[in-house]
Amino acid sequence: MHTTIFSTLFNTNLSVKKPSLYIDLPPHLAPLGLIDFCVRLGLEANEIDFDLFEPANQNYSMVFYQHHTTYMTKMNTTFVVYYETEEALSTLLSEIAREGLSDNSDINPTTYYESLSHLWSAYGTGEKDEAHPLQHLSVQINLQQDIKSHTILKETCYLGLRLGLYSTSVSFPVVTEEARHLSIVVKQGIENVMELVAQNTIHIVGFKENLPDVLRTIAKEKHASEGGLFGVWEFNEKQVTREQLLHEESWQDQSEATYLLNALQGENNTMVDAEIYLTATKVNRERYRLDLLEKLPNLKSVKVRSAFKTGLYWLLEEVLPSIRKPFKQVKIICKDGRKEQGLEQRNRWIMELYPIDELIEMHYGVPKENVIFELSHSQQHVYSVYVDDQLVDVLNPLISELDYVDSKKKTYPTTAGYRLFKDGVFIQEKVVLSDRERFYKYYMNKCLPHIVQKLTIDKDNSNQGHLFPLFDRIEIDFTSSGIEEELPVKQEANSSFEALYEDLYFNTLGYFNVLGNRIANRPYKAPGGIIPYIHIQQDIYQSIKSFIRLYQWHEEEYKACVTKRIVFDEKGHFDRADMTKGHEQKIVSVNQRLNFNMIDTYQLLSRFNNLAEVKMNYADLSYKGNLIPFIEVMQPSTSEFFSGLKKSNDKHTIVFEAGHHPNEVSSTPAILELIEDIILRQQELLNKINIIVIPLANPDGYEIMRTLTQEHPKWKHHAARYNAVGLEFAHVKFQKSVFGEANVLPMVLKKWAPDIVVDDHGIPAREWVQPFAGYACPPIFPVSYTLPSAKIYGIGRYANSDTKEIQAKNLERIAEKVNAIFEGTIFAQENAYWRARYFKYGTAWEPQKYPIEEMANINFYRSMEVTPTYSSVSILRYPQWVALDIISEVADEIVYDKELQSCIEAHKLFNQAIIQSAVSTKVKKTKLKGREIKQRPIEIR
């Protein structure tokens, strides 16, 4: 009968469960069993208010009368408790607390308490190494008899209420002499303190008249992540490393235009025709042609071609303008790009023409489908062009041979130089390396070895170059002339400068990958930040120059902050804390606020702080000292304290991570707009689901991106995709490190145990050119991102475990839902457009490098090598309860204006499909030790 109190107080049909109960405890009573009862109230609740002992228009009340027998009965909305003695009352309340529950002592996992800041952690109570939907509370609360009083008992009950809130099962009784995992002792002393006397043993000590205030402060103070004081002193002591310049060097050389001029002046042949290859715009090439004719009288004629994307400019500037009559078809036969030991792929020479078919359609009215590519294994020329089946011209670009970073493979980029002809007969060819190539060779062959000599590398340290970098960052300043022009196709551009940027960035990563294999038998996948600053000068004769800086990584062991003692003032307020940081002992003020700031580019505070559906949290501190927020969006609540685990037990929970790679610019505004729309226009969805958002997972990378886009606002800026020291922090999640950005998703998983994890990402929105990596994406990528394969596509993964069948079905259903929601939209049309482009330029020639796993309206990769496999992937780490783990990829790497808004809308639509699927999936529960627990992983409908 007694358990009816909990079924009455906590209506299982309501998503908000909190004890609306006024306990009218007479001043002369202090039954210890009431602590057990309040722990049970917390266990049944998913939200709490600290109003049990004050009348506040609660729905129910509990009153106490002395009687010759001890029992409880219900009269309307009042629970009447009759008792013989206080001891009998205590026993009754304790029995009521554990009625209906089975023995929970074998339920795992439990938490641990190694610092006082673990009492209220960012995810509830206790520290835990791994996330789990269940959290067992095994606590012994010992309120010593000599200080037991009415007021102290009530405050201790609130402590128990909050401990119960964060738990999904409890070992009862908590007021017991039996040993428990956590021991909390409340006793009298000569100072108001809370002490961690041993692991999992907390003593709350003070003067009897002060202890109620001390207990109230402890029970009701919010954690620092929620804007409270609890643990804020440790948060403020987090490590923020300042870099130090370790090495710098400069380099200068003549421009390729000057080299070419000097070389031609040294030629002895007279009255020759010159074919020049120069990295310059059409205007600068024409000026250069006139300069050569003026300065070199031995030249009969001069033709100046582009040394960058030679084939494309040759077709646009020479071949097609030479055709005097309308035409219907252009066929371009390209030489097979593969060479022995070469990185180039079969489609290498086709890719260099991109987007020639659309440009022909635009300028000549020939449908792009009538611009046809063929590959030839036997053709001697690189390009042969047929117009309406008639051969009109051939071309062999000037090519150099360049070692790739592994010194095993070769690349064959087009380059600068000249060919000389006399009376139509070829007589001379000379390669004069482009500005880009000469600098690149210096950087790779001389500068990087200098940098390696400056580094302290421990080949036996398996974490170096993996969990922490070899250096803080390399900054590369380079200035030259070249080609930088936008094309009238989408947001396409031809940029010899950005091509160098990509080669410097990715091939530096490749260099250290090889270095690690050579000296430590493992690649250095996280050597440090590589940030190219490429500057454009217009004068083609002006010298080129570079300045390179190496910043030192200060290898510091992760220093955990541990608080052993907190002192309270006479009013029971926090005063100071005794803590250690590594081996350093400190006494710090507790009455303080967070010392760090949040990047608030997206006005998170002004947009969401006043919305009852939104709770703002500060998850951790980035490596550079930026606060990283996460937002909890759920049914409006007046309570400040709730249990994410229990909210996820009653509703499905989705986590959206955005801004992981900040150069993928649409994910953050997309998810913020989406949750704003849900709150303002679709609030009924929050009756069925909880939404957790990490809006800017990588603030340090965002700052790099913001700096780089000041000079080049339309480049892809891959240097800004990782964190401040070039680390893909996803690989160090669930590990203790100085990179707080890696702790955010694990923290959310621990607090909420979500059913669905969505990581919104992006890909290049236009052509990715890397001439010094085989004119393709570098070898570190198993597939090609040379062109967008879609406007938006999905990637899903599931674990090879006993839940595989459920998760595989979930993935298929989500793929179908996403495919359906895109039907008839502009995005389906764009997906078809990009799929055709990707196939025409890539998949048709290299299907393994350019894979497509298509549905009608969207590509969705489920079982291919593009799906991530590292252990921090949520569904691989927690296959027993994560039902779905999805990555969305939108073609948004530094897009802007209308294209940015389009990418935002595509992201929103993709995420809406996932939300709708979660909403339509019913919550199914099963009994576990007397508790209703949701069946996991859920089966998406």
Residue pairs with C-beta under 8 A, 6 or more apart in sequence:
1 72
2 72
2 95
2 96
2 99
3 96
3 99
3 100
4 74
5 72
5 74
5 79
5 96
6 40
6 41
6 44
6 100
8 60
8 74
9 19
9 20
9 21
9 41
9 44
9 59
9 60
10 17
10 19
10 44
10 45
11 17
12 932
15 635
15 647
15 650
15 651
15 687
16 46
16 47
16 635
16 637
17 44
17 45
17 46
17 47
17 646
17 650
18 45
18 46
18 47
18 48
18 49
18 639
19 41
19 44
19 45
19 48
19 52
20 58
20 59
20 60
21 41
21 52
21 58
21 59
21 60
21 61
21 62
22 51
22 52
22 53
22 54
22 55
22 56
22 58
22 60
22 61
22 62
23 34
23 52
23 53
23 61
23 62
24 55
24 61
24 62
24 63
24 64
25 34
25 53
25 64
25 150
25 153
25 154
26 64
27 150
28 150
29 64
29 86
29 89
29 150
30 86
30 148
30 149
30 150
30 152
30 153
31 83
31 86
31 87
31 89
31 90
31 93
31 153
32 90
32 94
32 143
32 148
32 153
32 175
33 89
33 90
33 91
33 92
33 93
33 94
33 95
33 97
33 173
33 175
34 90
34 93
34 153
34 157
35 141
35 143
35 153
35 156
35 157
35 160
35 174
35 175
36 93
36 94
36 97
36 98
36 160
36 172
36 173
36 174
36 175
37 93
37 94
37 96
37 97
37 157
38 52
38 157
38 158
38 160
38 161
38 164
39 97
39 137
39 139
39 160
39 161
39 163
39 164
39 170
39 172
39 174
40 96
40 97
40 98
40 164
40 170
40 172
41 48
41 52
41 161
41 164
42 48
42 160
42 161
42 162
42 163
42 164
42 165
42 166
42 167
43 137
43 164
43 165
43 167
43 168
43 169
43 170
44 164
45 164
45 165
45 643
45 646
46 165
46 642
46 643
46 646
46 647
46 649
46 650
47 165
47 637
47 639
47 641
47 642
47 643
48 161
48 162
48 165
48 639
48 641
48 642
49 56
49 638
49 639
49 641
50 158
50 161
50 219
50 220
51 58
52 154
52 157
52 158
52 161
53 154
53 157
55 61
59 77
60 77
60 78
60 79
61 77
61 78
61 79
62 78
62 79
62 80
62 81
63 78
63 79
63 80
63 81
64 81
64 82
64 83
64 89
65 80
65 81
65 82
65 83
66 82
66 83
66 84
67 82
67 83
67 84
68 84
69 82
69 84
70 82
70 83
70 84
70 85
70 88
70 89
70 91
70 92
71 81
71 82
71 92
72 79
72 80
72 81
72 82
72 92
72 96
73 79
73 80
73 82
74 80
81 89
81 92
81 93
83 89
83 92
90 175
94 172
94 173
94 175
97 172
97 173
98 172
98 173
100 930
101 169
101 170
101 172
101 929
101 930
101 931
102 929
102 930
103 929
104 136
104 169
104 170
104 171
104 172
104 929
105 138
105 171
107 134
107 136
107 169
107 929
108 134
108 136
109 128
109 130
109 132
109 134
109 135
109 136
110 126
110 135
110 136
110 137
110 138
110 181
111 118
111 121
111 125
111 126
111 127
111 128
111 135
111 182
112 118
112 126
112 127
112 128
112 181
112 199
112 200
113 119
113 126
113 127
113 182
113 196
113 199
113 200
113 201
113 202
114 127
114 196
114 199
114 562
115 127
115 196
115 234
115 560
115 561
115 562
115 563
115 564
115 579
116 194
116 195
116 196
116 202
116 563
116 564
116 565
116 566
116 577
117 230
117 231
117 234
117 561
117 563
118 125
118 126
118 127
119 125
119 126
119 202
119 218
119 230
120 162
120 221
120 222
120 223
120 230
120 231
121 127
121 223
121 231
122 223
122 224
122 225
122 226
122 617
122 619
122 747
122 750
122 751
123 644
123 747
123 750
123 751
123 752
124 135
124 165
124 166
124 167
124 643
124 644
124 645
124 751
125 137
125 162
125 163
125 166
125 167
126 135
126 166
126 182
128 135
128 750
129 734
130 734
130 750
130 877
130 878
131 746
131 749
131 750
131 753
131 878
132 753
132 878
132 881
133 168
133 645
133 648
133 649
133 753
133 881
133 933
133 934
133 936
134 168
134 169
134 645
134 933
135 166
135 167
135 168
135 169
135 645
136 167
136 168
136 169
136 170
136 171
137 163
137 164
137 166
137 167
137 169
137 170
137 171
137 174
137 182
138 170
138 171
138 180
138 181
138 182
139 163
139 170
139 171
139 174
139 180
139 181
139 182
139 183
139 184
140 174
140 175
140 176
140 177
140 178
140 179
140 180
140 182
140 183
140 184
141 156
141 159
141 160
141 174
141 175
141 184
141 186
142 175
142 183
142 184
142 185
142 186
142 187
143 152
143 153
143 156
143 175
143 186
144 185
144 186
144 187
144 188
146 187
146 188
147 186
147 187
147 188
147 208
147 211
149 208
149 212
151 212
152 186
152 208
152 211
152 212
152 215
154 212
155 211
155 212
155 215
155 216
155 219
156 186
156 215
158 215
158 216
158 219
158 220
159 184
159 215
159 218
159 219
160 174
161 219
162 219
162 641
164 170
165 641
165 642
165 643
165 646
166 643
166 645
168 645
168 646
168 649
168 931
168 933
169 929
169 931
171 180
174 180
181 200
182 200
182 201
182 202
183 200
183 201
183 202
184 202
184 203
184 204
185 201
185 202
185 203
185 204
186 203
186 204
186 205
186 211
186 215
187 203
187 204
187 205
188 205
188 206
188 207
188 208
188 211
189 205
189 206
189 207
190 207
191 205
191 206
191 567
192 205
192 206
192 207
192 210
192 211
192 214
192 567
192 568
192 569
192 570
192 572
193 203
193 204
193 205
193 206
193 565
193 566
193 567
193 568
194 202
194 203
194 204
194 205
194 214
194 218
194 565
194 566
194 568
195 202
195 203
195 205
195 564
195 565
195 566
196 202
196 563
196 564
196 565
197 203
204 211
204 214
204 215
204 218
206 214
206 568
210 568
210 570
210 572
212 572
213 568
213 571
213 572
213 573
214 568
214 572
215 572
216 572
217 568
217 572
217 573
217 574
221 228
221 229
221 230
221 574
222 228
222 229
222 230
222 640
222 641
223 230
223 231
224 230
224 231
224 232
224 234
224 235
224 594
224 618
225 231
225 617
225 618
225 619
225 747
226 615
226 617
226 640
227 616
227 618
229 574
229 590
229 591
229 592
231 563
232 590
232 592
232 593
232 594
233 563
233 577
233 579
233 588
233 589
233 590
233 592
234 561
234 563
234 579
235 594
235 618
235 621
236 588
236 592
236 594
236 595
236 596
237 561
237 579
237 581
237 586
237 588
238 561
238 620
238 621
238 740
239 556
239 558
239 559
239 738
240 621
240 623
240 624
240 625
241 472
241 554
241 556
241 623
241 738
243 472
243 473
243 551
243 552
243 553
243 554
244 472
244 551
244 552
244 554
245 549
245 550
245 551
245 552
246 454
246 471
246 550
246 551
246 552
247 450
247 451
247 454
247 549
247 550
248 547
248 548
248 549
248 550
249 447
249 450
249 547
249 548
250 545
250 546
250 547
250 548
251 439
251 442
251 447
251 545
251 546
251 547
251 548
252 543
252 544
252 545
252 546
253 435
253 438
253 439
253 442
253 543
253 544
253 545
254 262
254 543
254 544
255 435
255 480
255 481
255 540
255 541
255 542
255 543
255 544
256 278
256 279
256 307
256 416
256 432
256 433
256 434
256 435
256 438
256 540
257 278
257 280
257 288
257 481
257 540
257 541
258 541
258 543
259 416
259 432
259 433
260 276
260 278
260 416
260 417
260 418
260 432
261 291
261 292
261 295
261 296
263 418
263 430
263 432
264 274
264 292
264 296
264 299
264 418
265 295
265 296
267 298
267 420
267 428
269 298
269 420
269 422
269 427
269 428
270 298
271 298
271 300
271 422
272 298
272 299
272 300
272 420
272 421
272 422
272 427
272 428
273 299
273 300
273 301
273 302
273 303
273 420
273 421
273 422
273 424
274 292
274 299
274 301
274 302
274 303
274 418
274 419
274 420
274 421
275 303
275 305
275 418
275 419
275 420
275 421
276 288
276 289
276 292
276 302
276 303
276 304
276 305
276 417
276 418
277 304
277 305
277 306
277 307
277 310
277 397
277 398
277 414
277 415
277 416
277 417
277 418
278 284
278 285
278 288
278 304
278 305
278 306
278 307
278 416
278 540
279 306
279 307
279 308
279 416
279 434
279 435
279 436
279 481
279 482
279 483
279 496
280 288
280 304
280 306
280 481
280 482
280 483
280 540
281 483
281 484
281 485
282 306
282 313
282 317
284 481
284 538
284 540
285 304
285 305
285 306
286 304
287 540
288 304
288 540
289 302
289 303
289 304
292 299
292 302
292 304
293 299
293 302
305 313
305 314
305 317
305 318
306 312
306 313
306 314
306 483
307 398
307 414
307 415
307 416
307 417
307 434
308 414
308 434
308 482
308 483
308 494
308 496
308 499
308 771
309 352
309 353
309 414
309 483
309 494
309 769
310 352
310 395
310 397
310 398
310 414
311 349
311 352
311 353
311 382
311 383
311 395
311 397
312 352
312 353
312 354
312 356
312 494
314 383
314 395
314 397
315 332
315 353
315 356
315 385
316 356
316 359
316 363
318 393
319 385
319 392
319 393
320 330
320 360
320 363
320 364
322 392
322 393
323 387
323 392
326 364
326 365
327 364
327 366
327 387
327 388
328 366
328 370
328 388
329 366
329 370
329 371
329 372
329 387
329 388
329 389
330 360
330 366
330 370
330 371
330 372
330 385
330 386
330 387
331 372
331 373
331 374
331 385
331 386
331 387
331 389
332 350
332 353
332 356
332 371
332 372
332 373
332 374
332 383
332 384
332 385
332 386
333 373
333 374
333 375
333 376
333 379
333 383
333 384
333 385
333 386
334 347
334 349
334 350
334 353
334 373
334 374
334 375
334 376
334 382
334 383
335 349
335 375
335 376
335 379
335 380
335 381
335 382
335 383
336 346
336 375
336 376
336 377
337 344
337 345
337 346
337 347
337 348
337 349
337 350
337 775
338 344
338 345
338 346
338 348
339 410
339 412
341 408
341 409
341 410
342 409
342 410
342 411
342 412
342 774
343 404
343 409
343 410
343 411
343 773
343 774
343 776
343 779
344 411
344 412
344 774
344 775
344 776
345 774
345 776
345 845
345 846
345 849
346 375
346 845
346 846
347 375
347 841
347 842
347 844
347 845
347 846
348 774
348 775
348 776
349 382
349 383
350 373
350 375
350 841
350 845
351 767
351 775
351 776
351 786
351 841
351 842
352 414
352 775
353 373
354 767
354 787
354 841
355 487
355 489
355 492
355 767
355 837
356 371
357 368
357 369
357 371
357 840
358 368
358 489
359 487
359 488
359 489
360 366
360 368
360 371
361 367
361 368
361 371
362 488
362 489
373 840
373 841
373 844
375 845
376 384
381 394
381 395
381 396
382 395
382 396
382 397
383 394
383 395
383 396
384 391
384 393
384 394
385 391
385 392
385 393
385 394
385 395
386 392
397 414
398 414
398 415
398 416
398 417
398 418
398 419
398 429
398 431
399 412
399 413
399 414
399 415
400 412
400 413
400 415
400 431
400 433
400 437
401 410
401 411
401 412
402 410
402 411
402 412
402 413
402 437
402 440
402 441
402 772
403 409
403 410
403 411
404 410
404 411
404 507
404 510
404 772
404 773
404 774
404 779
405 444
405 507
405 510
405 511
405 513
405 514
406 510
406 514
407 514
409 774
409 779
411 771
411 772
411 773
411 774
411 775
412 774
413 434
413 437
413 771
413 772
413 775
414 771
415 431
415 432
415 433
415 434
415 437
416 431
416 432
416 433
416 434
416 435
417 429
417 430
417 431
417 432
417 433
418 428
418 429
418 430
418 432
419 426
419 428
419 429
420 426
420 427
420 428
420 429
421 427
433 441
434 496
435 480
435 481
435 482
435 544
436 480
436 482
436 496
436 499
436 500
436 503
436 771
437 772
438 544
439 478
439 480
439 500
439 544
439 546
440 500
440 503
440 504
440 507
440 772
442 546
443 476
443 504
443 546
443 548
444 507
444 511
447 548
448 508
448 511
451 471
451 474
451 548
451 550
452 515
454 550
455 470
455 471
456 555
457 464
457 470
457 519
457 520
458 464
459 519
459 520
460 520
462 522
464 470
464 520
464 524
464 555
465 512
465 516
465 520
465 522
465 523
465 524
465 525
465 526
465 527
466 522
466 524
466 525
466 526
466 731
467 526
467 731
467 732
467 735
467 737
468 526
468 553
468 555
468 725
468 727
468 737
468 738
469 526
469 527
469 528
469 529
469 553
469 725
469 726
469 727
470 512
470 524
470 527
470 528
470 553
471 527
471 528
471 550
471 551
471 552
471 553
471 725
472 528
472 529
472 551
472 552
472 553
472 554
472 724
472 725
473 528
473 529
473 530
473 531
473 551
473 724
473 725
473 726
474 508
474 528
474 529
474 530
474 531
474 548
474 549
474 550
474 551
475 531
475 533
475 548
475 549
475 551
476 504
476 530
476 531
476 532
476 533
476 546
476 548
477 533
477 535
477 546
477 547
477 548
477 549
478 500
478 504
478 532
478 533
478 534
478 535
478 544
478 545
478 546
479 534
479 535
479 536
479 537
479 544
479 545
479 546
480 497
480 536
480 537
480 544
481 536
481 537
481 538
481 539
481 540
481 542
481 544
482 495
482 496
482 497
482 536
483 494
483 495
483 496
483 497
484 493
484 494
484 495
484 496
484 497
484 498
484 536
485 493
485 494
485 495
486 492
486 493
486 714
487 493
487 494
490 765
490 766
490 899
491 714
491 765
491 766
491 895
491 896
491 899
492 766
492 767
493 714
493 766
495 715
495 769
497 534
497 536
497 712
498 534
498 712
498 715
498 716
498 769
499 769
499 770
499 771
500 532
500 534
501 532
501 534
501 715
501 719
502 716
502 718
502 768
502 769
502 770
503 770
503 771
503 772
503 773
504 530
504 532
505 530
505 532
505 718
505 719
506 718
506 770
506 773
506 778
506 780
507 770
507 772
507 773
507 778
508 527
508 530
509 525
509 527
509 530
509 726
509 778
509 780
510 773
510 778
510 779
510 780
512 523
512 524
512 527
513 523
513 524
513 525
513 780
514 523
515 524
515 527
516 522
516 523
516 524
516 525
516 527
517 523
525 728
525 731
526 725
526 726
526 727
526 728
526 731
527 726
528 553
528 725
528 726
529 704
529 719
529 722
529 724
529 725
529 726
530 719
530 726
531 704
531 708
531 719
532 719
533 708
533 711
534 712
535 711
553 725
556 738
557 582
558 736
558 737
558 738
559 581
559 582
559 584
560 581
560 582
560 736
561 579
561 580
561 581
562 579
562 580
562 581
563 577
563 578
563 579
564 578
564 579
564 580
565 577
565 578
566 574
566 575
566 576
566 577
566 578
566 590
567 575
567 576
567 577
567 578
568 574
568 575
569 575
573 591
574 590
574 591
575 589
575 590
575 591
576 587
576 588
576 589
576 590
577 587
577 588
577 589
577 590
578 585
578 586
578 587
579 585
579 586
579 587
579 588
580 586
594 618
594 627
596 621
596 625
596 626
596 627
597 626
597 627
598 604
598 605
598 618
598 626
598 627
598 628
598 629
598 699
599 626
599 696
599 699
599 702
599 703
601 696
601 702
602 668
602 669
602 672
602 695
602 696
604 616
604 629
604 631
604 672
604 695
605 616
607 672
607 676
608 614
608 616
608 631
609 616
611 679
612 636
612 637
612 638
613 633
613 634
613 635
613 636
613 679
613 683
613 686
614 631
614 632
614 633
614 675
614 679
615 631
615 632
615 634
616 629
616 631
617 629
617 630
617 631
617 632
618 627
618 628
618 629
619 628
619 629
619 630
619 694
619 740
619 743
619 744
619 747
619 748
620 628
620 740
620 741
620 743
620 744
620 747
621 627
621 628
621 740
622 628
622 698
622 699
622 700
622 723
622 724
622 739
622 740
622 741
623 700
623 723
623 724
623 725
623 738
623 739
623 740
623 741
624 699
624 700
624 703
624 724
626 699
626 700
626 703
627 699
628 694
628 696
628 697
628 699
628 740
628 741
628 744
629 694
629 695
629 696
630 692
630 693
630 694
630 695
630 744
630 747
630 748
631 675
631 692
631 693
631 694
631 695
632 644
632 690
632 691
632 692
633 675
633 678
633 679
633 686
633 690
633 691
633 692
633 693
634 647
634 651
634 686
634 690
634 691
635 686
635 687
636 686
644 653
644 690
644 751
644 752
644 753
645 751
645 752
645 753
647 653
647 690
647 752
648 690
648 752
648 753
648 754
648 755
648 934
649 925
649 932
649 933
649 934
650 923
650 934
651 688
651 689
651 690
651 923
652 688
652 689
652 690
652 755
652 756
652 918
652 919
652 921
652 923
652 938
653 689
653 690
653 691
653 692
653 752
653 753
653 754
653 755
653 756
654 689
654 690
654 691
654 692
654 754
654 755
654 756
654 757
654 758
654 914
654 915
654 918
655 692
655 693
655 694
655 745
655 748
655 749
655 752
655 754
655 756
655 757
655 758
656 671
656 691
656 692
656 693
656 694
656 758
656 760
656 911
657 694
657 697
657 745
657 757
657 758
657 759
657 760
658 667
658 668
658 670
658 671
658 693
658 694
658 695
658 696
658 697
658 760
659 667
659 668
659 694
659 695
659 696
659 697
659 698
659 699
659 702
660 667
660 697
660 698
660 730
660 759
660 760
660 761
661 698
661 701
661 720
661 721
661 722
661 761
661 762
662 696
662 698
662 701
662 702
662 704
662 705
662 720
662 721
663 701
663 705
663 716
663 717
663 718
663 720
663 721
663 762
663 893
663 894
664 721
664 760
664 761
664 762
664 763
664 890
664 892
664 893
665 705
665 762
665 892
665 893
665 894
665 895
665 900
665 903
666 762
666 890
666 892
666 895
666 900
666 903
666 904
666 906
666 907
667 760
667 761
667 762
667 888
667 890
667 892
667 907
668 695
668 696
669 904
670 760
670 903
670 904
670 905
670 907
670 908
670 911
671 693
671 695
671 760
671 907
671 908
671 911
672 693
672 695
673 904
673 908
674 907
674 908
674 911
674 912
675 691
675 693
677 908
678 685
678 686
678 691
678 915
679 686
685 915
685 919
688 918
688 919
689 915
689 918
689 919
690 752
691 915
692 748
692 752
692 754
694 744
694 745
694 748
696 702
697 741
697 744
697 745
698 722
698 723
698 729
698 741
699 741
700 723
700 724
700 741
701 720
701 721
701 722
701 723
701 724
702 720
703 724
704 717
704 719
704 720
704 724
705 717
705 720
705 894
708 715
708 717
708 719
708 720
709 715
709 717
709 894
713 894
713 896
714 894
714 896
715 894
716 764
716 765
716 766
716 768
716 893
716 894
717 893
717 894
718 893
722 728
722 729
723 729
723 739
723 741
727 739
729 739
729 741
729 742
730 742
730 868
730 870
730 872
731 870
731 872
732 739
732 742
732 872
733 742
733 743
733 745
733 746
733 872
734 746
734 871
734 872
734 877
735 742
745 757
745 874
746 872
748 754
749 757
749 874
749 878
753 881
754 882
755 881
755 882
755 883
755 884
755 918
755 936
755 937
755 938
756 882
756 883
756 884
756 885
756 886
756 914
756 918
757 874
757 875
757 882
757 884
757 885
757 886
758 886
758 887
758 888
758 911
758 914
759 885
759 886
759 887
759 888
760 887
760 888
760 890
760 907
760 911
761 887
761 888
761 889
761 890
762 889
762 890
762 891
762 892
762 893
762 903
763 785
763 788
763 789
763 889
763 890
763 891
763 892
763 893
764 785
764 787
764 788
764 891
764 893
765 788
765 891
765 892
765 893
765 894
765 895
765 899
765 903
766 788
767 786
767 787
768 777
768 785
768 786
768 787
769 775
769 786
770 776
770 777
770 778
773 779
776 784
776 786
776 849
777 783
777 784
777 785
777 786
782 865
782 866
783 849
783 850
783 851
783 864
783 865
783 866
784 842
784 846
784 849
784 850
786 841
786 842
786 850
787 834
787 837
787 838
787 841
787 842
788 834
788 837
788 838
788 891
789 834
789 835
789 838
789 850
789 852
789 859
790 830
790 831
790 834
790 835
790 838
790 858
790 859
790 889
790 891
791 827
791 830
791 831
791 833
791 834
791 890
791 891
791 902
791 903
791 906
792 822
792 827
792 831
792 858
792 888
792 889
792 890
792 891
792 903
792 906
792 907
792 910
793 831
793 858
793 859
793 860
793 861
793 888
793 889
794 814
794 815
794 818
794 858
794 859
794 860
794 861
794 886
794 887
794 888
794 889
794 910
795 860
795 861
795 862
795 866
795 867
795 868
795 886
795 887
795 888
795 889
796 811
796 814
796 815
796 860
796 861
796 862
796 867
796 884
796 885
796 886
796 887
797 811
797 862
797 867
797 868
797 869
797 873
797 875
797 876
797 885
798 804
798 807
798 808
798 810
798 811
798 875
798 879
798 885
799 807
799 875
799 876
799 879
801 879
801 880
803 879
803 880
803 937
804 879
806 883
806 937
806 939
807 875
807 879
807 883
807 884
807 937
809 939
809 940
810 883
810 884
810 937
810 938
810 939
810 940
811 862
811 884
812 862
813 917
813 940
813 941
814 884
814 886
814 913
814 914
814 917
814 940
815 855
815 860
815 862
816 855
817 913
817 914
817 916
817 917
818 858
818 860
818 910
818 913
818 914
819 855
819 856
819 857
819 858
819 860
820 857
820 913
821 909
821 910
821 912
821 913
821 916
822 828
822 831
822 857
822 858
822 909
822 910
823 856
823 857
825 857
825 909
826 902
827 857
827 858
827 905
827 906
827 909
828 856
828 857
828 858
831 857
831 858
831 859
834 891
835 852
835 854
835 859
838 850
838 852
839 850
839 852
842 849
842 850
843 850
843 851
843 852
851 861
851 864
851 865
851 866
852 859
853 859
853 860
853 861
853 862
853 864
854 860
861 867
868 887
869 876
870 876
871 877
873 885
874 882
874 885
875 882
875 883
875 884
875 885
876 885
879 937
880 936
880 937
881 936
881 937
882 937
883 936
883 937
883 938
883 939
883 940
884 914
884 937
884 940
886 914
888 907
888 910
888 911
890 903
890 906
890 907
890 910
891 903
892 899
892 900
892 903
892 907
895 903
917 940
917 941
918 940
920 941
921 938
921 939
921 940
921 941
922 941
923 934
923 938
924 934
924 935
924 938
925 932
925 933
925 934
925 935
926 932
926 933
926 935
927 933
